[in-house]
């Protein structure tokens, strides 16, 4: 069994996934638009260039996403995409990139359980938790 995060966007999925591909050193494995699906003619024209499904692979992990159909986007609530990494410096780099032009909820810092942990909402509205697997000194 696998459990994956599936994040939705308000027309920014392609831009966000290209950003995540860079920040997370991943690879976009698949991306298709609403306009490429069968019966696309039944959708409003503004939906045709929006992403129906995207898959980003990062190592052996997968992040999935899509643009919500026009008028149906809901901002994420009660969930975060969590990243755990063995290198604290890499966690800090990822946190700073995701937090840029977003909102820091908890600055990246040493905690009682980790050498570095931080929470932010990125510029696309996706909430993240970045955690170093290194124990604090």
Secondary structure, DSSP 8 states (H G I E B T S, - for coil): ----EEEEESS-HHHHHHHHHHHTT-EEEEEEEGGGSTTGGGS-GGGTTSEEEEEEEETTEEEEEEE--TT------S--EEEEES-HHHHHHHHHHHHTTSEEEEEEE--SS-S-EEEEE-TTS-EEEEEESS---
